Amino acid sequence: MYGKYLFMLCLWPFIAEAHIKLFNVAEYGAITDGKEDNSVSDACNWNGSATVLIPEGTYMLKSVIFKGPCNGSVTFQIKGTLDGQGSATRQKCKNNANCEILFTTMDFDFITNGHVQNLHSIDSKGGHFIVFGCENMTFTDLTLKSPENNHNTDGIKISQTNGINITGVKIGTGDDCVAMISGTKNVRISNVVCGPGHGISVGSLGKNDGETDVEDIVVKNCTFVGTSNGLRIKTWAAPLKKNLKASKFVYEDIVMNNVQNPVVIDQQYCPLHQCDLKVCASSYNVACRNIRGSSKSDIAVIFNCSKDKPCQNITMDNINLWGYSDNGKGRLLLRNYCFEVNGASYGKQSPPSCTPHRATPLSA
């Protein structure tokens, strides 16, 4: 962790009336020689509001756990950038199959009313942030960067969480910019720039027993640059929970810039080709509005659904996607692919929609 940026993480278990006390890690023996591990927990035990300050310097950390419940609200101020040094670790592990490198930079577990802002996280070993079992968290004004060839470096990965707001974030990784898996509900994502990476994804869902639905997701005013996917919902062809579903999605005002697969719903995800394609998780109530930009492949929209559980109520409203070419031969001619999709399309449809076209859109 180094540099001059200021990161603030605010955790609010409840509103405390006592005065704010500052806890400076330098006063607890934390040193900036780049060799010592440092932690502090007194702030959590303070009977009131507390601020934990990590001043400028270089601190080499192993796993540091800040564990609650706390007696009052806690704010972390980190005057620096989080550097996971993932590239160096991967190079050391290059010829060692047993080398563990997939450490997450920060985990947020069972936090209520949290606010994370003004943070730079670079070169993570595994994912940058994992959010699990949380309620009402906001992530804003962040920059999360990992090299494109460093796999499994998700930007923000969310599960079993209700109420997430992600806004004003720049993410470039070797995996999903934002991944929403089992039990993710009530998410609002806006003003995010994603690239490189695998896009903003739901799933995969259905691989493990006990997974729960993903629903009520809104993605607005986002831009994808050179990603392998843009907007993606991915469910296994043979989920262990047979009635698992992904539902109530709105994708609106989205820009694609040289994206391999701009819009994807894949209910038949089965990389080993050993699945029963008649047993799928379901996808329904998905609205795509005002999506424009360029596709690197010749397929703009992929709806690969199931005969057993077709995609239901999929609406496409004002879609304008064109082929991207970097070989001087002009734009590629695009097409859409639909299999077992029930829905409708409205307004401009380029390329032509493979769902029925109607004159006027549904009300929002």
JODAVEN-V832273 format. One record per run of one state. SS is the DSSP state (H for helix, E for strand, L for the rest). FROM is the first residue (numbers start at 1). LEN is the number of residues. Records with the same first field share a line. If there is no record, write none. Layout:
SS = FROM-LEN ; FROM-LEN
//
This chain:
L = 1-1 ; 12-9 ; 29-13 ; 46-4 ; 55-19 ; 84-2 ; 93-13 ; 110-2 ; 123-6 ; 133-2 ; 146-10 ; 160-1 ; 173-5 ; 181-3 ; 195-5 ; 206-8 ; 226-3 ; 237-8 ; 260-1 ; 270-12 ; 296-3 ; 305-6 ; 324-11 ; 340-1 ; 351-6 ; 359-6
E = 2-10 ; 21-4 ; 50-5 ; 74-10 ; 106-4 ; 112-11 ; 129-4 ; 135-11 ; 156-4 ; 161-12 ; 178-3 ; 184-11 ; 200-6 ; 214-12 ; 229-8 ; 245-15 ; 261-9 ; 282-14 ; 299-6 ; 311-13 ; 335-5 ; 341-10 ; 357-2
H = 25-4 ; 42-4 ; 86-7
//
